[in-house]
Amino acid sequence: MIDVLGPEKRRRRTTQEKIAIVQQSFEPGMTGSEYPFLKAL
């Protein structure tokens, strides 16, 4: 059984924030699957 606690609030990011996230994900040693966990996306 899954308990639903309520609607999650969606994060709204600006275009500049999105660009920064993509640029940081290409830093040496960073994998695509690691970055979202570090930023809690």
C-alpha positions in Angstrom: 0.0 0.0 0.0 1.2 3.5 -0.8 0.3 6.4 1.4 -0.2 9.7 -0.4 0.8 12.6 1.8 -0.3 15.3 -0.6 0.7 17.1 -3.7 4.4 17.7 -4.0 5.5 21.3 -4.7 7.3 21.4 -8.0 10.5 23.4 -8.2 10.4 26.1 -10.9 13.8 27.0 -12.2 14.8 29.9 -14.4 16.5 29.3 -17.7 19.8 30.5 -16.2 19.5 28.0 -13.3 18.8 25.2 -15.8 21.9 26.2 -17.8 24.1 26.3 -14.7 22.8 22.8 -13.7 23.7 21.3 -17.1 27.1 23.0 -17.1 28.0 21.7 -13.6 26.9 18.2 -14.7 29.7 18.2 -17.2 32.5 18.9 -14.7 35.3 16.3 -14.6 34.4 13.2 -12.5 30.7 14.0 -12.4 28.4 11.4 -13.8 24.9 12.1 -15.1 23.3 10.0 -12.4 25.3 11.6 -9.5 24.5 15.2 -10.1 20.7 15.2 -9.5 21.3 13.6 -6.1 23.8 16.3 -5.1 21.4 19.1 -6.1 18.2 17.3 -4.8 16.4 17.8 -8.1 
